[in-house]
Amino acid sequence: MRRVLVAASGSVAALKLPELVGRLLELGQVEVKVVTTEHAKHFYDPKDIPAEVYSDSDEWKMWNQRADPVLHIELRRWADVMVIAPLDANTLGKIASGICDNLLTCIVRAWDLKRPLLFCPAMNTAMWEHPITAVQIQTLKSFGYIDVPCIVKNLVCGDEGHGAMAETSTIVEKVRECLDRLHSRGLGAAQQPQIPEKSLPM
């Protein structure tokens, strides 16, 4: 099985999370887990996600004593590929600055740079056109992360311009390409961490 960790941050493009996860599963021989920020939860119903969904509270629930697993490390070990879709302006700034104050950003900070990490920006056009955005995008690319560029379309806010997340089909194809390259070189995740299955509702 090829293992994809999908992360969603608090852009309205998180509406597409159920579709994205479903399309990734259709690739076949793919297992998906999802990490979400608290703000991303506003845009989808967890019951519509055909995969295990983890958020900040799960990290603390799973660790009570020294021998317990640390969720952001276990998820990092588990995944062959990570894709952040959507990556909002706030989380982009955090990652570019090295901030790791939630489950998603802790995984990114601990990420194995030998494995692909794809990011799919999504934000209002005015935010996209701010000069700091290009600097932060370039910073992530300098780490070796793979940019799945945003596109021009009518945004939910009513603006038309850059800032919309790439189409789901484009994201899935980029993930497939990364998985194929990894496994053609025999570089899938080497470890089989024990990530507890969640029993509590989101």
Secondary structure, DSSP 8 states (H G I E B T S, - for coil): -EEEEEEE-SSGGGGGHHHHHHHHHTTSSEEEEEEE-TGGGGGS-GGG-SSEEE-HHHHHHH-SSTTS--HHHHHHHH-SEEEEEEE-HHHHHHHHHT---SHHHHHHHT--TTS-EEEEE---HHHHTSHHHHHHHHHHHHTT-EE---EEEE-TTS-EEEEE---HHHHHHHHHHHHHHHHHTT-S-----------S--
